[in-house]
Amino acid sequence: DKEQLRIQELVVQILALLYLVTIVPTSVQLYCSCLGFDNTLFSKIMAIRKSIHGKFHDRFMQRFFYVADLFMNTAYVNILYYINLTNIMQAATPLEAILNALALEYLFQIDEELGSSAWWDPDRRWIRAGSVEIILQNSIERDILKSPALFAQKYNIPVSDLIECCDGDLKLFHNFVQAVKDAKDVTLMTRDEILYERCRLLSVKKNNRRAMDNFDKQVTFFGGYPIERSRISPGKNDHAHGLFNNYRSYRTWSRWSSILYLSPVPELDKEIFCGRTSVLQQELEEEVPAFMFGGCPSLTESSFKLWRMSKDVLTLKSLGKSITYILHHRPRFLWILFEILYQSLRILCILSLALLPMFILCVIFAGFACLYDPELVPGNLVSDRLPPR
């Protein structure tokens, strides 16, 4: 029996060593990819998503599921490996230890196979739709476009001139009626758009269904909820008209043409060296990943950013910045409560990732001691299974 226990401890050491050289680097790489510090397509998309999250440009449910996705890809996986290592140590036989290790890997493979199935997301429609939406969210600042004070502050334009150019509308560029009117104004179209619009009108006049499908922009939905919402409240919300019409209320091109040149031309020396807050200075200081659509960052740069971000999270500096922003822009108790939950999960992710290799090393060192004397194992892990003397 002692020989069998030694064999079992040897199996545990082999599995723990395998976890140390495979699972730990994979967990670190996955964590960096989720934060946008990698050169993969997934990481570049997550970099844009992280930028939206940091600027509070996402909706509440988007924010919730982003946190859930980050947790499931980092802390959740690490917790499962903690549990699996504990089960392997408590296995009664070497075969049971191997089966426990294989069971978790099998569950992970089922999850990955489900996501890559042909019927789950044909042609990556959901991924493409989500990528288009977050790129638009990251580029279009809706809060500024419908606020005279914020727009005037950012672009250094008098509020009175803004309101005058927008026909007294306090929502500036956010006007659905004006957007529909401008969409039919040929003076605001290019030559190709004029030709396209005339072909569309001709196809409608002739009732040519085939031509209408080619020249009339079709509404595209990705899921059942937006479709049902469009049937219940048609015309009341941009999201009820498909993915590519989420911002059609902001297509007030006539107002854009009248306000485009109101902002003064910035002087580079004054904007940078005089300490003045301006659009140019904000763009230069804004921390957006430079490799979002370019090359891969160096290992030193990625490690420094990861360390700085982890330090801000663990010292609660990131939580303080987020709560301060919420109190100034979105003073709602639910947002504050959710931000505290989000920062707590980030702390859990960092700690689980940092403690995982230490836990595996403890298992390996304890196993080496048990190889020489199985009675050294405390509790009911091994010593309770020894035969009576």
SEFI-951561 format. One record per atom (N, C-alpha, C): residue in one letter; z negated, y negated, x. Coordinates in steps of 0.05 Angstrom, whole numbers, plus 5000, padded with zeros to 4 digits. Last residue first. Layout:
AZYX...
//
This chain:
R476850164968R476050324992R473950534985P482350054923P479450064929P478850244953P488249704945P486949944933P483949944940L489849024928L489149224948L487749464936R490548624892R492248864889R491749074909D487348224907D486548374883D488248614879S490048014951S487648174956S486748334931V494347714930V494847964944V492348144945L492647344890L495447364898L496047634911N487747214871N488947464861N491847494869G484346924927G484846954898G486147224892P487846874991P485646824972P486446884944V489647315041V490747165019V488547124999L487447655078L487047375082L487947205059E489048175071E486548095058E485947795061P493648255103P494048185074P491448095061D494748055165D492448155150D492748075121Y499947955182Y498148085201Y495648195186L502247715139L503647935151L501848085171C499047285126C498847525110C500247765122A500946905162A498247005165A497847265150F506046825141F505746925168F502947045173G504646595091G505846855092G505746985119A502846095106A500946275094A502046565094F507645885125F505445925144F503346115132I510745885076I511646035100I509346085119V507745545043V508245825035V509045995059C508145075073C505445195068C505745495060L513644985068L512445045094L509745165092I513844875013I515245105024I514145185051F510944395012F510044624997F511344875007M514244065043M511544125052M510444365038P518944035012P519044175038P516244235049L516543764965L517744024963L517944164991L514743244971L512743464974L514043734974A519242924961A517942914987A516043144992L520643054909L522543104930L521243104958S516042894882S516843174880S518843244902L516142344894L513942514903L514742804903I520842174868I520542134897I518342324908C519842314814C522142414828C521842404858L515242014802L515142304802L517442434817I517441504806I515341584825I515041884826R520841544762R521941504789R519941574810L517141584721L518941814726L520241784754S515041074723S513341304728S514941554735Q519440764709Q518340744736Q516540974743Y519740934655Y522040974674Y521040964702L514940764633L515641044633L517841104654I515740214639I513440344652I513940644654E520040144605E520340094633E518140214650F517740264555F519840444566F520240394596L514339824550L513240094551L515240294563I518139404550I516039424571I514939704573W520939534503W522339524528W520339544552L516839474465L518039734469L519539754495F515538934466F513639124476F514839394481R520038444489R519438644469R517538854481P523237954511P520337994507P519738184484R527937904549R527638084526R524738144521H527137494588H529737524573H529537694548H521937474608H523537234607H525937254589L520138004606L518537794593L520137534590I523938254637I523838314608I522338094594Y522838054688Y525438004676Y525338044646T517638274695T518037984695T520637904682I518838814695I517138704673I517438404672S521838854743S523038924717S521438804694K518138694783K520638544778K521838594751G514239094777G513538814772G516038644767L517139554791L516039534764L515339244758S518139454845S520339474827S519439444798K512939484865K514439234867K516739234848L510139954869L510239824843L511639554844T510540244914T508740024915T508639854889L514540604899L511840704904L509740484905V519040264896V518140414872V515240494876D519640054947D519239874925D518140014900K520440534975K518040374981K517540184958S525440694955S523040864950S520540704955M528640274974M528340314945M525840484939R528140365029R527240105018R526840134988W530240885034W527540835042W526540575029L535540795017L533840985003L530940935009K537240425056K537140345028K535340535012F536840755102F535340505100F535040415071S540441165090S537641235094S535940985091S545340875088S544341015064S541341075067E545540695142E545440505120E544340635095T545741185170T543540995175T543340795152L550541405152L547941545146L545641355150S555040925123S553941075145S551241205137P558841015062P556940865079P555941045102C565841145055C563041245054C561241085071G570240635028G569540865044G566640935040G570940414960G571840424987G570940675002F568740304912F571440394911F572640404939M563440234931M563940334904M566840434901F561440064978F563140294980F563840404952A558039664968A560639584978A562539814979P553939614912P554939794933P557739724942V551238974906V552939174893V554039344915E547138514906E547038764919E548638974903E549037844915E548738064896E549038334910E550337444949E547737564952E547337814934L555437284933L555037374960L552437514964E554537154879E556337374885E555937474914Q551036724887Q550036964873Q551837194879Q554436364912Q552136464926Q551036714913L558036274870L558936374896L556636494911V554736054831V556136304826V557036434852S548635804861S551335774848S552536044844T543535424886T544135674871T546735634856R543535164951R543935114923R544735374909G542935125006G540935264990G541135224961C547034935037C545134735026C543034855008F550535325053F548535225073F546635025061I553735475008I552335675025I550035555041E555635014983E554635234967E553035424983K557534685024K555234595007K554034834993D561734985045D559534905062D557034835046L565235065001L563935285014L561535205030E565134764939E565534714968E563934914983P568134964877P565934964896P566834904925V570834574827V571534744850V569334744870P567534554764P568434424788P569034634810S570134804702S568134834724S569234704749L574634754670L572434564668L570434574691Y578735114667Y578734934690Y576534714687L577835424620L578235554645L577835374669I577735244569I575235214584I575535314613S582535354544S581535084544S579135034562S583035904550S585035734562S584135444563W578736094519W578836144548W580735954562R580335964468R578035834479R577935864510S584636314462S585136024460S582835864472W582436834465W584036734488W584536424486T577737174451T578436914440T579936764462R575537704453R578337644460R579237384448Y570637874436Y570637674458Y573537604466S571438264400S570438014389S570437794410R572738704430R574938554419R574038294406Y569839074458Y569438784465Y571638614452N571239574441N568339504442N567939204445N576039814439N575739564423N572839474422F576240294463F577640074477F577539814461L573440644427L572440584454L573640324465G573040424358G573940584380G573040474407H570540114320H573440104322H574540244347A565240054320A566340204298A569340224300H563839704359H563639984366H564740164344D564039204334D566239274352D566239574358N562739164265N561739204292N564039294309K565139094216K562638954221K561638984249G569639404205G570039124210G567538964217P566439874162P568839794177P568939494180S561540234155S561639944158S564039854174I563140774146I561040654131I561240344131R567240884182R567740924153R565640784136S564840784230S567140624223S567840654193R560941184230R560140904229R562440724221E564041634237E562641604212E561741314208I565841524289I567741554267I566441514241P561141514320P562741264317P564741284294Y559542084313Y557941864303Y559541594300G563142444338G563142414309G561742174298G567242274396G564842364382G564942304353F570741814414F569742034430F567142124417F576741504389F573841574386F573241804404T581441014387T580541244401T577541274399V586740764350V583840754354V582941024366Q592940574380Q591340754364Q588340734371K597140034376K594940154391K593140314373D603840124362D601240044351D599040184365F608040374387F607640084391F605039984380N607940924374N608540834401N607740544406D606940954320D605141094338D605441004367M611340684301M608740564298M606640694316A615441044310A615340794326A612640654324R613941424272R614241504300R614141254318R614241144224R611741254233R611741314263N617040604201N617840814220N615240914233N617340174165N615740404159N616540654176K619739704177K621539934171K620040184163K615139414188K616939324167K618739554158V613039694232V611539684207V613339604183S617039604269S616539884261S614839894235L616639044274L619139164263L618639454254L611638994297L612138884271L614639004258R612739244347R610739354329R611139254300C616638914368C617339194362C615339324343R613538454374R615738454356R616738734349E609838644413E608938564387E611138554366Y613238724457Y611738944446Y610738884418L615038204466L616938414459L615538654446I610037974480I611537874457I613538074447E608738254526E607038284502E608438184477D612638074560D612538364553D610838404528R611337534564R613937614553R613937904544T604437444540T606537454561T609137534548M601237014492M602237274502M604237234524L600036564465L598036664484L598836934496T603936484428T603736294450T601736374471V603136854388V605136924409V605036724433D597437084361D598636834369D600536894393K594437514348K597137494335K598637234343A589737444374A591237684380A594037674369D587536994351D588836964377D590437204384K585437234303K587437024302K588936994328V581537564325V583737684309V586037484307A578237174348A579437384365A581837514351Q576336894304Q578036754324Q579536954341V573237304282V575337174266V577337044285F569337404322F571237614314F573637494299N566937114376N567737044349N569937234340H564436934431H563937154413H564437074384F564836484462F567136664462F566736904443L560136124430L562236094450L564536284445K556436074392K556736344404K559036344424L556835584370L554635624389L554735894402D562635224360D561435494356D559335544378G565434754366G562734744356G561335004351D570134924392D570234824364D567534824351C569735004445C569535244428C569235154398C569634514468C572034684473C572034924455E564534354452E566834204443E569434374446I561234694481I561234714452I563634574440L562534514534L562934784526L563134814495D560833984533D563734044537D564334324529S555334054527S556833914506S559833964509V553834304574V553634454549V555334324527P557734244634P556034124613P556134274587I557734764681I559334614662I557434494641N556335164720N555934874725N557834704707Y556135694711Y558735584719Y558635274722K550735804697K552135964717K554635824728Q549435414658Q547835444682Q549335594704A553235514618A553235254632A551635264658F551636024602F554335984613F554435724629L546435934583L546836114606L549536064619A547535574540A545735494562A546235674587P551135844506P551935594519P550135524543S552436514502S550136334504S551036074519K556236904505K555536804478K553036624479L556837034558L559236944543L558536834516I551837224574I552736954584I555036854567D551637714550D549537524544D550337244552R556137984571R556137904543R554037694537E559638024622E556937934618E556737824590I563538544645I563338344624I560438274619S562638924685S564338694691S563938474670N559439334665N558739214691N560238954696Q562239474619Q559539364617Q558639224643L566839684641L567039444625L564239314622I564540124667I566039924683I566239664667I562540404623I560640284642I562040084660E567340554596E565340384583E563440254603V570040884633V571240634623V569140444612S566241304636S566941134660S568140874652G566341514584G563841394594G564341214619A571641704583A570741494564A568241354574R571442084624R573241854626R572341624607I567742444604I567142304629I568942054632W570242604557W567742464555W567142314581R574942854577R575142624560R572542464558R576543264613R574443074621R574542814603D579843624589D581143414606D579143194613P574743794544P577543824552P578643584566D568944004549D570043734553D572843744562W568344534530W566244344528W567244054530W572544884538W572144784510W570044564509A572245004592A574644864582A574244754554S566144874627S567745034609S570044864598S562544604658S565244624668S567044794650G557644644632G558844384635G561744394644L556845204635L557145074609L558444804612E556045274690E558445384677E558945264650E551145014697E553544904710E556045014697D547845364667D547945074660D550544954672I548545844694I549345824666I549645534658Q546345714744Q549145774742Q550245754713F540945664730F542445424740F545445474738L539846194717L539645984696L541145734705Y540546434767Y542346504744Y542246294722E536346214795E539146154803E541146214781L532246474767L532446184766L535246094775A533147014780A533146924752A533546624750L532547074835L535247084824L535346984795A527047044839A528646844852A531446834841N525547494809N524647224801N526247004813L527747894841L528847854813L527947584803I524547864886I527447814888I528647744861A519648014864A519947754877A522847674879E520748534847E520048324827E520348044839L521348784896L523648774877L523148554856P516148764918P518348614930P520748574912T511348684864T512948844882T515048674895A508648274837A507248524843A508648694863A508547574853A510047814844A508548064853Q506547104869Q504847264852Q506147524843M510646854896M508246924911M506447114896I514246764854I514946954875I512547044891N511446384825N511946644813N512646854834T511745954863T509146064855T509446344842L517245874863L515845964887L513146084881N517945694810N519145954819N517846054844I515245214810I514345424792I515445694802Y518344924847Y515544964851Y514445204835Y523244944820Y522945094845Y520045124853L522044614776L522744894772L522545064797I521244134803I518944264790I519544554784N526544024820N524444074840N522044214827V529043934770V529944154787V527744224808Y526143484753Y526143724737Y526943964754A527443084792A524643194789A524543454774T533643104785T531943084809T529243214805N536343154738N537843214763N536043204788M532742974700M533743254699M535143334724F532142434714F529842614715F530842904716L537242234704L536142214731L533842404734D537542334648D539442464667D538442454695A533441994629A533242284625A535142434644V535441494644V532941584656V532641894653Y539941504611Y540241474640Y537741574654F537641524561F539041764570F539741744600F535440994559F533741234555F535141484567R539840664564R537640654584R535940904583Q542540784518Q543840834544Q541640844566M538840594481M539340884482M540840954508F539240034492F536740174495F537140474498R544939854534R543439864509R541040044512D545239464595D545739704579D544139684553H544139064630H546439024613H546939264594F540139004669F539439024641F541738964622K541439054722K541938794710K541238784680G540239594732G538739384746G539039114734H544139844700H541339884694H539639664707I548739694727I548339614699I545439634692S547839964776S548139674775S547739564748K547940494759K545440384769K545540074770R553340534746R551340574725R548640454734I555640474796I556240274775I554040294753A553540944818A552940684831A553440454811M555741334787M552841294784M552041034798I560941304807I560441244779I557441184775K559941474859K560941204855K560641114826S558142004850S556341804862S557341524857F562842244830F560342234813F558442014824L566142214875L566842064850L564342034832T562342134937T563642284916T564342114892N559441894975N562241814974N563741974953D552841624958D554641824969D557541734965F549041334931F549141304960F551041504973G547641334877G550141194885G550341164915L543541624857L542941344862L545441194872C545642134856C544842014830C544241714833S546242224910S548642194894S547942064867C540942274926C542542054937C545042004920Y539742754899Y538242504892Y539742264902L543243104924L543543054896L542142794887Q541043104976Q543743014972Q544242944943V535943324965V536143054976V538942934972S537443824946S535943644929S536143354939T539944044992T541544004967T540143804948P535644075028P537943895033P539643835008V532444454996V531544195003V533743995010I535744924991I534844774967I534044484975T536645105046T538845055026T537944865004V532245165078V534745085091V537045035071L528245305042L527845075060L530444975072Y530045765016Y529645515000Y529545275019L529746105060L532346055048L532245795031L524246115067L525946005088L528745935077A522846375019A521946105024A523545965046L525346875027L526146705004L525346415008I522447045072I525347025073I526446835051Q517247065052Q517946885074Q520946835076V517847465012V517047185004V517746985026V518947895045V520947815026V520347525017L513947935071L516347875087L518647775069E510748065029E510347805041E512747735059Q512748585020Q513048374999Q512648095011I511348835067I514248805060I514648595039R505848815061R507148665083R510148625078L505349135016L504548855014L505748695037Q506849625039Q508549505017Q507849215014E502749695075E505449665085E507249545064K498549765039K498549525057K501349475069D500050245016D500050005000D500049755017
//
